[in-house]
Amino acid sequence: MDQRHLRENRRHGTPQFPLATYRQDRKSFEAILDNHWHEEAEFLYVVSGQAVFQIGLTTYELHAGEVIFIPSGEMHGGYSIDNSPCSYIAVVFHMDWFTDAKDGISSRYLKPLQRGEVTIPSVYSLETAWGKLVVQHLTTIDRLYESSDRAKEMRIKAELYFLFADLLSHDQWTRRDTATYSVDSQTMDRLKSTVTYIENHCGEPLTVPQLAGLAGMSVGHFSRVFKVFMRKTPMDYVNHYRIQQAAFLLQNSKISVAEAAMEVGLTNFSYFSKKFRSVFDCTPSQFCKKFRSL
């Protein structure tokens, strides 16, 4: 994921096979997963360690052997518990792969799931029969994805069908409260639009009242909602994004450190250097030396 942008802009898999698995090993004190969203749905399986994962406004504490499901388009992220390590496998896939079929299975079950009209559980563990089945299916998918089996794409899709079928058989398919979902969705859309504006205008002066106005909220309400979703105040997020953008410029161009700071709207060079060091654990000059010598 390009960490300069909240919306993930990478393609998972291919148009013919829109699924990919990723293994991530986060050491102590490393960030687990920056807040972002993508059009694909995702199952995330914690292999070892522990972490807190956030989907929208809700947080979940997961330990080794547990799984979390992230619906399409939902903002999500993860952070460590007591700076402990965490390893996980992400299975990311596009629901269109299932809903393009012109059959009753798609129209009755999978399209409503994709639209958010029905839900499946967020968290799965080995303590329930259906949770154990989900873990087994995801483990098989991860194994198949790395295999040389000529039929692995067919087998992986079958495993996902079996996974959804097992949840349906165990009555883990629930119709959503449409009114509540509509309100949450509107709030999320406003927040996404505001963050996109930040990304496109980070080099310009930005204020909380300005961003709140773009979101159509009062300053107080916007600040509260933003912090709950993003785990940062609006200006902390703006300046963190600016530092990420500056790092990208320093890594991928020949501009000077001062030019990078100006480009992203941080005109106080002392503050820029201090903030940069807090994020990357080195000065901007040390960062340049490291990456430009590669």
PASEBA-1860 file (N, C-alpha, C; in nm, 3 decimals):
! residues 294
1> MDQRHLRE> 0.084/-0.119/0.000/0.000/0.000/0.000/0.087/0.124/0.000 ~ 0.056/0.220/-0.084/0.123/0.350/-0.081/0.072/0.424/0.041 ~ 0.156/0.437/0.142/0.112/0.492/0.269/0.088/0.643/0.263 ~ 0.116/0.705/0.150/0.082/0.846/0.138/-0.067/0.866/0.121 ~ -0.139/0.762/0.083/-0.281/0.775/0.054/-0.363/0.683/0.142 ~ -0.475/0.735/0.192/-0.561/0.655/0.278/-0.630/0.547/0.196 ~ -0.672/0.580/0.075/-0.732/0.478/-0.009/-0.623/0.399/-0.077 ~ -0.627/0.270/-0.059/-0.524/0.184/-0.117/-0.544/0.179/-0.268
9> NRRHGTPQ> -0.438/0.208/-0.345/-0.452/0.217/-0.489/-0.388/0.100/-0.564 ~ -0.354/-0.005/-0.493/-0.295/-0.121/-0.559/-0.405/-0.216/-0.603 ~ -0.377/-0.294/-0.704/-0.471/-0.397/-0.748/-0.434/-0.528/-0.681 ~ -0.535/-0.594/-0.623/-0.512/-0.722/-0.556/-0.545/-0.834/-0.654 ~ -0.443/-0.910/-0.693/-0.464/-1.014/-0.792/-0.471/-0.954/-0.931 ~ -0.549/-1.017/-1.019/-0.566/-0.971/-1.157/-0.715/-0.963/-1.188 ~ -0.754/-0.897/-1.299/-0.896/-0.894/-1.334/-0.956/-1.035/-1.348 ~ -0.877/-1.130/-1.393/-0.925/-1.267/-1.409/-0.924/-1.344/-1.276
17> FPLATYRQ> -0.837/-1.304/-1.185/-0.826/-1.372/-1.055/-0.806/-1.265/-0.948 ~ -0.916/-1.197/-0.907/-0.907/-1.080/-0.818/-0.891/-1.116/-0.671 ~ -0.787/-1.188/-0.639/-0.757/-1.227/-0.501/-0.607/-1.231/-0.483 ~ -0.564/-1.193/-0.364/-0.422/-1.203/-0.329/-0.410/-1.227/-0.180 ~ -0.304/-1.295/-0.139/-0.276/-1.312/0.003/-0.144/-1.243/0.035 ~ -0.135/-1.191/0.156/-0.015/-1.120/0.200/0.022/-1.166/0.340 ~ 0.150/-1.189/0.362/0.200/-1.222/0.495/0.276/-1.102/0.549 ~ 0.240/-1.059/0.669/0.304/-0.945/0.730/0.359/-0.984/0.868
25> DRKSFEAI> 0.484/-0.952/0.892/0.547/-0.977/1.022/0.588/-0.844/1.081 ~ 0.518/-0.803/1.186/0.547/-0.675/1.251/0.622/-0.700/1.382 ~ 0.739/-0.641/1.393/0.819/-0.657/1.514/0.769/-0.563/1.623 ~ 0.823/-0.579/1.742/0.787/-0.490/1.852/0.812/-0.345/1.811 ~ 0.719/-0.258/1.846/0.725/-0.114/1.821/0.700/-0.077/1.675 ~ 0.676/-0.174/1.587/0.642/-0.142/1.448/0.492/-0.121/1.434 ~ 0.453/-0.032/1.342/0.311/-0.012/1.315/0.252/-0.141/1.257 ~ 0.130/-0.171/1.294/0.066/-0.294/1.246/0.003/-0.273/1.108
33> LDNHWHEE> -0.087/-0.175/1.098/-0.157/-0.152/0.971/-0.215/-0.011/0.972 ~ -0.165/0.075/0.884/-0.216/0.212/0.877/-0.362/0.212/0.832 ~ -0.439/0.308/0.884/-0.580/0.318/0.843/-0.590/0.342/0.693 ~ -0.678/0.268/0.628/-0.700/0.280/0.485/-0.829/0.210/0.447 ~ -0.864/0.215/0.322/-0.976/0.134/0.275/-0.951/0.093/0.130 ~ -1.023/-0.007/0.085/-1.016/-0.050/-0.054/-1.149/-0.114/-0.092 ~ -1.171/-0.129/-0.221/-1.298/-0.181/-0.270/-1.314/-0.330/-0.239 ~ -1.204/-0.399/-0.217/-1.210/-0.543/-0.192/-1.250/-0.573/-0.048
41> AEFLYVVS> -1.307/-0.692/-0.027/-1.329/-0.744/0.107/-1.200/-0.812/0.153 ~ -1.191/-0.838/0.283/-1.065/-0.893/0.335/-1.089/-0.977/0.460 ~ -1.023/-1.093/0.465/-1.011/-1.171/0.588/-0.867/-1.157/0.634 ~ -0.849/-1.125/0.762/-0.715/-1.107/0.818/-0.698/-1.205/0.933 ~ -0.601/-1.296/0.918/-0.579/-1.406/1.012/-0.451/-1.382/1.092 ~ -0.465/-1.368/1.224/-0.349/-1.344/1.310/-0.279/-1.478/1.335 ~ -0.158/-1.492/1.286/-0.082/-1.616/1.299/-0.011/-1.623/1.434 ~ 0.045/-1.510/1.476/0.114/-1.508/1.606/0.105/-1.368/1.664
49> GQAVFQIG> 0.119/-1.359/1.795/0.114/-1.230/1.862/-0.028/-1.182/1.885 ~ -0.043/-1.052/1.895/-0.172/-0.992/1.923/-0.174/-0.849/1.872 ~ -0.293/-0.795/1.848/-0.307/-0.657/1.801/-0.452/-0.615/1.814 ~ -0.475/-0.485/1.809/-0.610/-0.431/1.804/-0.636/-0.387/1.661 ~ -0.749/-0.431/1.606/-0.788/-0.391/1.471/-0.916/-0.309/1.479 ~ -0.923/-0.207/1.396/-1.037/-0.117/1.395/-1.106/-0.123/1.260 ~ -1.239/-0.140/1.262/-1.320/-0.133/1.142/-1.423/-0.023/1.166 ~ -1.413/0.085/1.090/-1.501/0.197/1.116/-1.477/0.251/1.256
57> LTTYELHA> -1.583/0.252/1.337/-1.573/0.304/1.473/-1.549/0.196/1.577 ~ -1.546/0.070/1.535/-1.540/-0.041/1.628/-1.400/-0.101/1.632 ~ -1.351/-0.132/1.754/-1.220/-0.195/1.770/-1.235/-0.337/1.821 ~ -1.141/-0.423/1.781/-1.143/-0.563/1.819/-1.001/-0.604/1.859 ~ -0.988/-0.670/1.971/-0.859/-0.722/2.014/-0.846/-0.866/1.967 ~ -0.746/-0.893/1.884/-0.728/-1.026/1.828/-0.596/-1.087/1.876 ~ -0.599/-1.217/1.894/-0.481/-1.293/1.935/-0.454/-1.404/1.833 ~ -0.341/-1.470/1.847/-0.303/-1.576/1.753/-0.416/-1.676/1.737
65> GEVIFIPS> -0.445/-1.712/1.611/-0.550/-1.808/1.580/-0.685/-1.746/1.553 ~ -0.695/-1.613/1.563/-0.822/-1.545/1.540/-0.821/-1.470/1.407 ~ -0.942/-1.446/1.355/-0.961/-1.387/1.223/-1.057/-1.269/1.234 ~ -1.035/-1.168/1.152/-1.131/-1.058/1.142/-1.170/-1.041/0.996 ~ -1.299/-1.010/0.973/-1.349/-0.986/0.837/-1.372/-0.837/0.818 ~ -1.322/-0.783/0.708/-1.336/-0.642/0.676/-1.418/-0.629/0.548 ~ -1.541/-0.579/0.555/-1.625/-0.567/0.436/-1.568/-0.470/0.334 ~ -1.616/-0.479/0.212/-1.572/-0.390/0.105/-1.594/-0.244/0.143
73> GEMHGGYS> -1.493/-0.162/0.119/-1.507/-0.018/0.137/-1.499/0.032/0.279 ~ -1.482/-0.055/0.376/-1.476/-0.012/0.516/-1.336/0.039/0.552 ~ -1.332/0.153/0.619/-1.205/0.202/0.668/-1.156/0.112/0.780 ~ -1.029/0.074/0.778/-0.977/-0.016/0.879/-0.828/0.005/0.900 ~ -0.780/-0.039/1.016/-0.640/-0.029/1.049/-0.610/-0.115/1.170 ~ -0.487/-0.118/1.212/-0.448/-0.199/1.327/-0.333/-0.137/1.403 ~ -0.329/-0.161/1.532/-0.218/-0.111/1.613/-0.185/-0.211/1.721 ~ -0.062/-0.205/1.770/-0.012/-0.308/1.860/-0.068/-0.292/2.001
81> IDNSPCSY> -0.061/-0.400/2.077/-0.095/-0.400/2.219/0.037/-0.402/2.296 ~ 0.062/-0.298/2.373/0.185/-0.288/2.452/0.310/-0.304/2.366 ~ 0.302/-0.254/2.242/0.417/-0.260/2.149/0.466/-0.403/2.124 ~ 0.375/-0.499/2.131/0.413/-0.638/2.110/0.412/-0.672/1.960 ~ 0.486/-0.775/1.919/0.491/-0.814/1.777/0.361/-0.881/1.733 ~ 0.342/-0.885/1.603/0.223/-0.949/1.547/0.252/-0.992/1.404 ~ 0.214/-1.116/1.371/0.225/-1.166/1.233/0.085/-1.205/1.187 ~ 0.052/-1.168/1.064/-0.081/-1.200/1.014/-0.079/-1.227/0.863
89> IAVVFHMD> -0.183/-1.295/0.819/-0.203/-1.323/0.677/-0.331/-1.251/0.634 ~ -0.324/-1.174/0.528/-0.442/-1.106/0.474/-0.483/-1.174/0.344 ~ -0.611/-1.208/0.335/-0.668/-1.263/0.212/-0.764/-1.157/0.159 ~ -0.727/-1.093/0.048/-0.800/-0.979/-0.005/-0.860/-1.019/-0.140 ~ -0.991/-0.995/-0.157/-1.057/-1.039/-0.280/-1.172/-0.946/-0.314 ~ -1.204/-0.937/-0.442/-1.313/-0.851/-0.488/-1.443/-0.931/-0.491 ~ -1.548/-0.876/-0.429/-1.675/-0.947/-0.424/-1.740/-0.961/-0.562 ~ -1.700/-0.876/-0.657/-1.753/-0.891/-0.794/-1.724/-1.030/-0.850
97> WFTDAKDG> -1.620/-1.091/-0.801/-1.580/-1.225/-0.844/-1.693/-1.325/-0.819 ~ -1.774/-1.297/-0.717/-1.885/-1.386/-0.682/-2.020/-1.331/-0.729 ~ -2.035/-1.200/-0.727/-2.167/-1.142/-0.757/-2.194/-1.126/-0.906 ~ -2.091/-1.142/-0.990/-2.113/-1.134/-1.135/-2.194/-1.251/-1.187 ~ -2.198/-1.358/-1.111/-2.276/-1.476/-1.153/-2.425/-1.442/-1.155 ~ -2.494/-1.486/-1.258/-2.638/-1.457/-1.272/-2.719/-1.574/-1.216 ~ -2.711/-1.592/-1.086/-2.785/-1.702/-1.025/-2.844/-1.658/-0.892 ~ -2.926/-1.745/-0.833/-2.993/-1.714/-0.709/-2.898/-1.700/-0.592
105> ISSRYLKP> -2.787/-1.772/-0.595/-2.689/-1.764/-0.486/-2.637/-1.621/-0.476 ~ -2.605/-1.562/-0.591/-2.554/-1.426/-0.594/-2.659/-1.326/-0.548 ~ -2.780/-1.335/-0.604/-2.883/-1.235/-0.575/-2.936/-1.245/-0.432 ~ -2.943/-1.367/-0.376/-3.001/-1.383/-0.242/-2.900/-1.360/-0.131 ~ -2.774/-1.393/-0.155/-2.677/-1.391/-0.046/-2.558/-1.298/-0.070 ~ -2.490/-1.315/-0.182/-2.362/-1.248/-0.199/-2.374/-1.100/-0.236 ~ -2.471/-1.065/-0.320/-2.491/-0.923/-0.352/-2.535/-0.844/-0.229 ~ -2.631/-0.895/-0.149/-2.664/-0.822/-0.025/-2.546/-0.805/0.069
113> LQRGEVTI> -2.457/-0.906/0.074/-2.338/-0.894/0.156/-2.247/-0.784/0.102 ~ -2.231/-0.780/-0.028/-2.147/-0.679/-0.090/-2.203/-0.538/-0.069 ~ -2.335/-0.525/-0.073/-2.398/-0.393/-0.055/-2.409/-0.352/0.092 ~ -2.378/-0.443/0.183/-2.387/-0.412/0.324/-2.525/-0.430/0.382 ~ -2.614/-0.494/0.307/-2.750/-0.516/0.356/-2.755/-0.632/0.454 ~ -2.661/-0.724/0.441/-2.648/-0.833/0.539/-2.504/-0.835/0.587 ~ -2.482/-0.895/0.702/-2.348/-0.901/0.758/-2.314/-1.044/0.798 ~ -2.186/-1.072/0.802/-2.134/-1.194/0.861/-2.051/-1.150/0.982
121> PSVYSLET> -2.015/-1.238/1.074/-1.942/-1.195/1.193/-1.811/-1.122/1.159 ~ -1.774/-1.031/1.246/-1.647/-0.959/1.228/-1.529/-1.042/1.275 ~ -1.547/-1.118/1.385/-1.435/-1.191/1.446/-1.466/-1.340/1.450 ~ -1.363/-1.421/1.426/-1.374/-1.567/1.423/-1.263/-1.626/1.509 ~ -1.296/-1.728/1.584/-1.196/-1.795/1.666/-1.220/-1.945/1.663 ~ -1.127/-2.019/1.719/-1.138/-2.165/1.722/-1.237/-2.213/1.827 ~ -1.297/-2.121/1.901/-1.389/-2.158/2.007/-1.529/-2.192/1.956 ~ -1.559/-2.157/1.831/-1.688/-2.191/1.772/-1.666/-2.283/1.652
129> AWGKLVVQ> -1.765/-2.363/1.621/-1.753/-2.456/1.509/-1.736/-2.380/1.378 ~ -1.815/-2.273/1.362/-1.807/-2.197/1.237/-1.678/-2.115/1.229 ~ -1.628/-2.069/1.345/-1.500/-1.998/1.345/-1.386/-2.090/1.306 ~ -1.392/-2.212/1.357/-1.288/-2.311/1.324/-1.288/-2.341/1.175 ~ -1.406/-2.349/1.115/-1.415/-2.375/0.971/-1.356/-2.260/0.890 ~ -1.384/-2.137/0.932/-1.329/-2.020/0.861/-1.177/-2.022/0.866 ~ -1.120/-2.050/0.982/-0.974/-2.058/0.995/-0.918/-2.165/0.902 ~ -0.984/-2.280/0.897/-0.938/-2.389/0.811/-0.941/-2.348/0.664
137> HLTTIDRL> -1.049/-2.283/0.622/-1.059/-2.240/0.482/-0.950/-2.138/0.448 ~ -0.926/-2.042/0.537/-0.824/-1.940/0.509/-0.684/-1.999/0.507 ~ -0.657/-2.095/0.594/-0.528/-2.163/0.595/-0.507/-2.237/0.463 ~ -0.612/-2.301/0.415/-0.604/-2.373/0.288/-0.582/-2.276/0.172 ~ -0.652/-2.162/0.174/-0.636/-2.063/0.069/-0.493/-2.011/0.065 ~ -0.437/-1.983/0.182/-0.299/-1.934/0.187/-0.201/-2.038/0.133 ~ -0.223/-2.163/0.169/-0.136/-2.271/0.120/-0.148/-2.285/-0.031 ~ -0.272/-2.283/-0.082/-0.294/-2.297/-0.226/-0.232/-2.181/-0.304
145> YESSDRAK> -0.243/-2.061/-0.248/-0.195/-1.941/-0.318/-0.045/-1.951/-0.346 ~ 0.028/-2.015/-0.256/0.173/-2.030/-0.272/0.211/-2.157/-0.346 ~ 0.113/-2.238/-0.383/0.142/-2.367/-0.445/0.157/-2.354/-0.596 ~ 0.201/-2.464/-0.659/0.213/-2.469/-0.805/0.099/-2.547/-0.869 ~ -0.006/-2.572/-0.793/-0.123/-2.646/-0.841/-0.186/-2.571/-0.958 ~ -0.199/-2.637/-1.073/-0.257/-2.573/-1.191/-0.402/-2.531/-1.166 ~ -0.468/-2.598/-1.075/-0.609/-2.570/-1.047/-0.628/-2.482/-0.924 ~ -0.520/-2.415/-0.877/-0.530/-2.345/-0.748/-0.632/-2.231/-0.752
153> EMRIKAEL> -0.647/-2.162/-0.864/-0.745/-2.053/-0.869/-0.887/-2.107/-0.851 ~ -0.915/-2.220/-0.915/-1.046/-2.283/-0.901/-1.067/-2.331/-0.758 ~ -0.964/-2.390/-0.699/-0.975/-2.443/-0.563/-0.992/-2.329/-0.461 ~ -0.921/-2.219/-0.483/-0.932/-2.105/-0.391/-1.072/-2.046/-0.395 ~ -1.127/-2.030/-0.514/-1.263/-1.977/-0.524/-1.362/-2.072/-0.457 ~ -1.340/-2.202/-0.475/-1.427/-2.301/-0.411/-1.418/-2.291/-0.258 ~ -1.296/-2.267/-0.206/-1.279/-2.254/-0.061/-1.357/-2.135/-0.008 ~ -1.357/-2.024/-0.082/-1.432/-1.907/-0.037/-1.583/-1.935/-0.042
161> YFLFADLL> -1.628/-2.005/-0.145/-1.770/-2.044/-0.151/-1.805/-2.132/-0.031 ~ -1.717/-2.227/0.000/-1.742/-2.315/0.115/-1.743/-2.233/0.245 ~ -1.654/-2.135/0.255/-1.649/-2.051/0.374/-1.782/-1.979/0.393 ~ -1.831/-1.915/0.288/-1.960/-1.844/0.298/-2.073/-1.942/0.325 ~ -2.068/-2.059/0.262/-2.174/-2.159/0.282/-2.175/-2.208/0.426 ~ -2.057/-2.230/0.486/-2.050/-2.275/0.625/-2.109/-2.171/0.720 ~ -2.085/-2.044/0.692/-2.143/-1.939/0.776/-2.295/-1.936/0.762 ~ -2.343/-1.955/0.641/-2.488/-1.960/0.618/-2.550/-2.080/0.689
169> SHDQWTRR> -2.486/-2.195/0.679/-2.537/-2.316/0.744/-2.540/-2.303/0.896 ~ -2.449/-2.223/0.951/-2.443/-2.203/1.096/-2.517/-2.076/1.141 ~ -2.605/-2.026/1.054/-2.689/-1.910/1.087/-2.608/-1.785/1.122 ~ -2.496/-1.766/1.055/-2.413/-1.649/1.077/-2.428/-1.549/0.963 ~ -2.550/-1.533/0.918/-2.582/-1.443/0.805/-2.696/-1.355/0.854 ~ -2.669/-1.228/0.882/-2.766/-1.142/0.952/-2.802/-1.020/0.869 ~ -2.933/-0.993/0.860/-2.977/-0.872/0.790/-2.946/-0.750/0.875 ~ -2.895/-0.646/0.811/-2.849/-0.528/0.882/-2.961/-0.427/0.903
177> DTATYSVD> -2.950/-0.349/1.011/-3.041/-0.238/1.036/-3.011/-0.130/0.933 ~ -3.098/-0.117/0.834/-3.072/-0.028/0.720/-3.055/0.117/0.762 ~ -3.138/0.163/0.857/-3.131/0.303/0.899/-2.997/0.334/0.965 ~ -2.953/0.247/1.055/-2.825/0.267/1.124/-2.710/0.262/1.025 ~ -2.715/0.165/0.934/-2.608/0.151/0.835/-2.600/0.274/0.747 ~ -2.717/0.332/0.711/-2.720/0.448/0.624/-2.652/0.568/0.690 ~ -2.678/0.588/0.820/-2.615/0.699/0.893/-2.464/0.678/0.901 ~ -2.422/0.557/0.938/-2.279/0.527/0.948/-2.210/0.545/0.814
185> SQTMDRLK> -2.277/0.502/0.708/-2.220/0.511/0.574/-2.202/0.656/0.531 ~ -2.300/0.740/0.563/-2.290/0.882/0.528/-2.174/0.948/0.601 ~ -2.158/0.916/0.729/-2.047/0.972/0.807/-1.914/0.928/0.747 ~ -1.904/0.800/0.713/-1.782/0.747/0.654/-1.750/0.815/0.521 ~ -1.851/0.833/0.437/-1.830/0.897/0.307/-1.781/1.041/0.323 ~ -1.837/1.113/0.420/-1.793/1.250/0.444/-1.648/1.253/0.490 ~ -1.614/1.159/0.577/-1.477/1.153/0.627/-1.380/1.117/0.516 ~ -1.416/1.022/0.432/-1.329/0.983/0.320/-1.305/1.102/0.227
193> STVTYIEN> -1.412/1.178/0.199/-1.398/1.294/0.110/-1.304/1.397/0.170 ~ -1.314/1.417/0.301/-1.229/1.515/0.368/-1.083/1.470/0.365 ~ -1.059/1.341/0.389/-0.921/1.291/0.388/-0.863/1.298/0.246 ~ -0.945/1.270/0.146/-0.900/1.284/0.008/-0.860/1.428/-0.021 ~ -0.937/1.523/0.033/-0.903/1.665/0.016/-0.768/1.695/0.081 ~ -0.745/1.641/0.200/-0.617/1.661/0.268/-0.502/1.609/0.181 ~ -0.521/1.491/0.124/-0.416/1.431/0.041/-0.386/1.515/-0.082 ~ -0.490/1.576/-0.139/-0.473/1.654/-0.263/-0.427/1.796/-0.238
201> HCGEPLTV> -0.436/1.844/-0.113/-0.404/1.984/-0.084/-0.309/1.997/0.035 ~ -0.229/1.894/0.061/-0.146/1.896/0.182/-0.042/2.006/0.180 ~ -0.006/2.055/0.063/0.092/2.163/0.054/0.034/2.300/0.081 ~ -0.098/2.308/0.097/-0.167/2.435/0.122/-0.199/2.449/0.270 ~ -0.226/2.571/0.318/-0.269/2.588/0.457/-0.401/2.514/0.481 ~ -0.407/2.437/0.589/-0.528/2.362/0.623/-0.561/2.387/0.770 ~ -0.688/2.408/0.799/-0.732/2.430/0.935/-0.847/2.336/0.969 ~ -0.868/2.313/1.097/-0.978/2.226/1.139/-1.114/2.285/1.099
209> PQLAGLAG> -1.141/2.414/1.121/-1.270/2.469/1.075/-1.293/2.450/0.925 ~ -1.186/2.466/0.846/-1.198/2.446/0.702/-1.237/2.302/0.669 ~ -1.170/2.205/0.733/-1.198/2.064/0.708/-1.336/2.025/0.759 ~ -1.375/2.081/0.874/-1.507/2.052/0.928/-1.615/2.103/0.833 ~ -1.592/2.221/0.774/-1.687/2.275/0.678/-1.701/2.186/0.556 ~ -1.589/2.131/0.508/-1.592/2.040/0.394/-1.671/1.913/0.426 ~ -1.664/1.870/0.553/-1.735/1.749/0.595/-1.881/1.777/0.631 ~ -1.917/1.905/0.635/-2.054/1.940/0.670/-2.085/1.915/0.816
217> MSVGHFSR> -1.986/1.933/0.905/-2.003/1.909/1.048/-1.955/2.031/1.126 ~ -2.001/2.039/1.250/-1.945/2.141/1.339/-1.801/2.104/1.371 ~ -1.724/2.200/1.415/-1.583/2.175/1.445/-1.568/2.069/1.554 ~ -1.649/2.080/1.659/-1.639/1.985/1.769/-1.676/1.844/1.727 ~ -1.787/1.831/1.654/-1.831/1.697/1.611/-1.731/1.636/1.514 ~ -1.683/1.718/1.420/-1.585/1.668/1.323/-1.459/1.620/1.392 ~ -1.410/1.698/1.488/-1.287/1.661/1.558/-1.304/1.530/1.633 ~ -1.422/1.511/1.697/-1.447/1.387/1.772/-1.455/1.268/1.679
225> VFKVFMRK> -1.533/1.282/1.571/-1.552/1.171/1.476/-1.419/1.135/1.410 ~ -1.345/1.237/1.369/-1.218/1.214/1.301/-1.123/1.136/1.390 ~ -1.113/1.176/1.516/-1.019/1.109/1.606/-1.059/0.965/1.632 ~ -1.190/0.938/1.641/-1.236/0.801/1.664/-1.201/0.714/1.544 ~ -1.225/0.764/1.423/-1.197/0.685/1.303/-1.047/0.671/1.278 ~ -0.971/0.781/1.294/-0.833/0.784/1.248/-0.730/0.766/1.359 ~ -0.775/0.768/1.484/-0.686/0.756/1.601/-0.585/0.872/1.607 ~ -0.616/0.981/1.539/-0.535/1.103/1.544/-0.630/1.222/1.536
233> TPMDYVNH> -0.589/1.336/1.594/-0.666/1.457/1.574/-0.653/1.498/1.426 ~ -0.743/1.582/1.376/-0.731/1.622/1.235/-0.594/1.680/1.200 ~ -0.540/1.770/1.283/-0.412/1.831/1.248/-0.296/1.734/1.268 ~ -0.306/1.644/1.364/-0.202/1.541/1.377/-0.199/1.455/1.251 ~ -0.319/1.422/1.199/-0.325/1.342/1.077/-0.266/1.420/0.959 ~ -0.305/1.549/0.947/-0.254/1.632/0.837/-0.101/1.634/0.838 ~ -0.044/1.659/0.954/0.102/1.671/0.962/0.172/1.537/0.946 ~ 0.108/1.428/0.994/0.165/1.295/0.972/0.164/1.263/0.822
241> YRIQQAAF> 0.057/1.298/0.755/0.049/1.274/0.610/0.156/1.357/0.537 ~ 0.173/1.482/0.581/0.274/1.567/0.519/0.414/1.506/0.532 ~ 0.443/1.449/0.648/0.573/1.385/0.668/0.589/1.264/0.577 ~ 0.483/1.183/0.563/0.488/1.068/0.472/0.511/1.115/0.329 ~ 0.445/1.222/0.291/0.462/1.275/0.155/0.603/1.330/0.136 ~ 0.656/1.397/0.236/0.792/1.450/0.228/0.892/1.336/0.213 ~ 0.872/1.228/0.289/0.961/1.112/0.279/0.957/1.053/0.139 ~ 0.839/1.046/0.081/0.827/0.995/-0.056/0.906/1.084/-0.153
249> LLQNSKIS> 0.895/1.215/-0.137/0.968/1.307/-0.224/1.118/1.292/-0.208 ~ 1.164/1.280/-0.084/1.307/1.266/-0.059/1.362/1.134/-0.114 ~ 1.276/1.032/-0.111/1.320/0.900/-0.157/1.318/0.888/-0.309 ~ 1.231/0.965/-0.373/1.207/0.945/-0.515/1.241/1.066/-0.603 ~ 1.307/1.165/-0.547/1.349/1.280/-0.627/1.481/1.333/-0.571 ~ 1.532/1.436/-0.634/1.661/1.492/-0.594/1.644/1.625/-0.521 ~ 1.523/1.659/-0.477/1.503/1.787/-0.411/1.568/1.786/-0.273 ~ 1.595/1.903/-0.221/1.659/1.916/-0.090/1.558/1.894/0.021
257> VAEAAMEV> 1.608/1.878/0.142/1.520/1.860/0.257/1.432/1.982/0.276 ~ 1.490/2.102/0.263/1.412/2.225/0.279/1.304/2.235/0.172 ~ 1.336/2.197/0.050/1.237/2.201/-0.058/1.124/2.103/-0.032 ~ 1.157/1.986/0.021/1.054/1.886/0.052/0.960/1.938/0.160 ~ 1.017/2.001/0.262/0.935/2.058/0.371/0.841/2.165/0.316 ~ 0.890/2.252/0.232/0.807/2.357/0.173/0.699/2.297/0.083 ~ 0.735/2.195/0.008/0.642/2.132/-0.086/0.520/2.076/-0.015 ~ 0.538/2.024/0.106/0.426/1.962/0.178/0.360/2.057/0.279
265> GLTNFSYF> 0.401/2.185/0.276/0.332/2.283/0.359/0.384/2.298/0.500 ~ 0.503/2.243/0.530/0.562/2.257/0.663/0.676/2.359/0.655 ~ 0.643/2.485/0.678/0.739/2.592/0.658/0.829/2.614/0.780 ~ 0.789/2.560/0.894/0.874/2.568/1.014/0.971/2.450/1.009 ~ 1.096/2.478/0.969/1.190/2.368/0.944/1.223/2.293/1.072 ~ 1.228/2.362/1.184/1.258/2.295/1.311/1.147/2.195/1.345 ~ 1.023/2.237/1.327/0.910/2.148/1.354/0.911/2.030/1.257 ~ 0.941/2.058/1.129/0.946/1.953/1.028/1.049/1.846/1.066
273> SKKFRSVF> 1.168/1.888/1.106/1.274/1.793/1.142/1.236/1.711/1.264 ~ 1.177/1.777/1.363/1.135/1.708/1.485/1.026/1.605/1.455 ~ 0.929/1.645/1.374/0.818/1.555/1.339/0.869/1.439/1.253 ~ 0.959/1.468/1.160/1.014/1.365/1.073/1.086/1.259/1.156 ~ 1.165/1.304/1.252/1.239/1.210/1.335/1.146/1.124/1.419 ~ 1.034/1.180/1.465/0.940/1.102/1.546/0.874/0.992/1.465 ~ 0.861/1.013/1.333/0.797/0.913/1.247/0.897/0.810/1.197 ~ 1.016/0.855/1.153/1.111/0.765/1.088/1.234/0.732/1.172
281> DCTPSQFC> 1.241/0.787/1.292/1.350/0.759/1.385/1.486/0.797/1.326 ~ 1.487/0.900/1.244/1.612/0.954/1.190/1.583/1.095/1.139 ~ 1.686/1.172/1.116/1.666/1.306/1.063/1.636/1.297/0.912 ~ 1.578/1.403/0.854/1.556/1.401/0.708/1.685/1.380/0.629 ~ 1.794/1.440/0.676/1.923/1.424/0.606/1.972/1.280/0.612 ~ 1.957/1.217/0.727/1.996/1.076/0.741/1.910/0.988/0.652 ~ 1.782/1.023/0.642/1.689/0.949/0.555/1.736/0.958/0.410 ~ 1.772/1.077/0.367/1.820/1.096/0.229/1.945/1.013/0.204
289> KKFRSL> 2.038/1.020/0.297/2.164/0.947/0.280/2.140/0.797/0.267 ~ 2.046/0.747/0.346/2.015/0.605/0.344/1.957/0.560/0.210 ~ 1.859/0.635/0.159/1.789/0.591/0.039/1.857/0.634/-0.090 ~ 1.926/0.744/-0.089/1.990/0.789/-0.213/2.123/0.721/-0.237 ~ 2.170/0.646/-0.139/2.294/0.570/-0.156/2.268/0.428/-0.204 ~ 2.138/0.390/-0.212/2.105/0.254/-0.255/2.123/0.237/-0.403
END
